[in-house]
Amino acid sequence: MKPVIGIAAQILKDTTDQFVGQEYIRLNEDYIRAVTKAGGIPLVLADLPCEDLKVLLLKCDGLILSGGWDIDPLLFGENEHPKLGRINRKNDDFFLDALHIAQDRRLPVLGICKGHQLLNVAYGGTLYQDLESQKEGAFRHVQTGERADYSHSVRIEADRWLSDLYPERIDVNSFHHQAIKDLGNGLRSAAQADDGVIEAIEHEKELVFGVQWHPEMLLSRNEDKALALMKKFVQCCAKNKN
Ligand SMILES: [Mn+2]
């Protein structure tokens, strides 16, 4: 049977149409397509009371934390930097709840973009709240191109979860305002940009992985390459289930 992959979606306040202030559960369809093509069955998870979230995660074999806005700096012991972007604490707390349940169940977890940063914070790490002003020599990591355009390259580190999938250097997209500063406990870098920004992580012992780029958005450009990463995660969930 195919593994079921829970995908934690974002809570977003609408500011664009007639329902200003209305909150929406939003998940880019790319995630659904990517998990399906990688051989999994996606289950979209919304912000629910913990006991209900537990019931849904009992049906899951893995968890994906999706992309979204900035993370509340109080979660890593800092006050707001003047250039902190849009945050939604409720969303961060929901992601942390889902992660803690997945950890209790020893489910594999993949964080994408904000999800990758949230993993780092959950393991006690810190973030650059405004990468451009806080890290000297940082490239622009909020690209102006389309979602499947490449923005910068990353160097894949040896003996990591991505190293048997890709050559030493690959091009990726980049849509993040924040980035990992100090790594969380038990986490190590799996890929870095040339400005030193950590673009992928893995846990030393647990089945916990993160990527700062958006592989699901790259499906339309180079499906095999983008899918390799998703397939590896979905297969890890299938294997862990047995
Ligand atoms: Mn980047």
Boltz pocket constraint, residues with backbone or C-beta under 6 A from the ligand:
constraints:
  - pocket:
      binder: B
      contacts: [[A, 140], [A, 141], [A, 152], [A, 173], [A, 174], [A, 175], [A, 176], [A, 193], [A, 197], [A, 199], [A, 212]]
      max_distance: 6.0
